[in-house]
Amino acid sequence: MTSDDRPEAEDAENTRETETPPAPEHRADGLDLARAAARAAAASPGSVPRRRTGPPRRRTTTTSSGARPDDRDPQLLDDAMGRLIAHQGWEVDLKVQGVFGRWAELVGQEVADHCTPESFDDGRLVVRTDSTAWATQLKLLAPSVVRRLNEDLGHGTVTVIEVLGPHLPTWTKGRLSSRDGRGPRDTYG
């Protein structure tokens, strides 16, 4: 081998390297292989498009939202919940439940320790007390409590407060009942 043969051999090796492009890197997700297979299938001369079996598809016309905001665009959760509450008519119910949760703040801690709201329906708030003395006290405070609740809920939401005394046992049956007696009287508070 002479020195003249060597540069030709090196030139041949250099041209072979430049003729073949370097292989692209393999991606871990396999998309490159799938794309290559799809291109090869589409380029093959005997490929026939797949026919759909079953009922024909209905063509639907869809409109895009365009440049302006639309109901189909992503919405803030607060705005979406506000529209849902307004659409279902839950505003007053949610406000009333908020009042039940803030009962101690609205009527004072001492009254809240002895009185709890039970239900609200058609402007009538039912409150249960733990003694008859607190039932009497709450009946006296009812106008100011109604005014305070209507400030939070809106005018005319609460029209009347029905005050119920404590749950008492029944003395009408049993070993210690008397037929024409006056009953237990107020022994619970």
Secondary structure, 3 states (H helix, E strand, C coil): CCCCHHHHHHHHHHHHHHHCCCCCCCCCCCHHHHHHHHHHHHHCCCCCCCCCCCCCCCCCCCCCCCCCCCCCCCCCHHHHHHHHHHHHCCHHHHHHHHHHHCHHHHHCHHHHHHEEEEEEECCEEEEEECCHHHHHHHHHHHHHHHHHHHHHHCCCCCCEEEEECCCCCCCCCCCCCCCCCCCCCCCCC
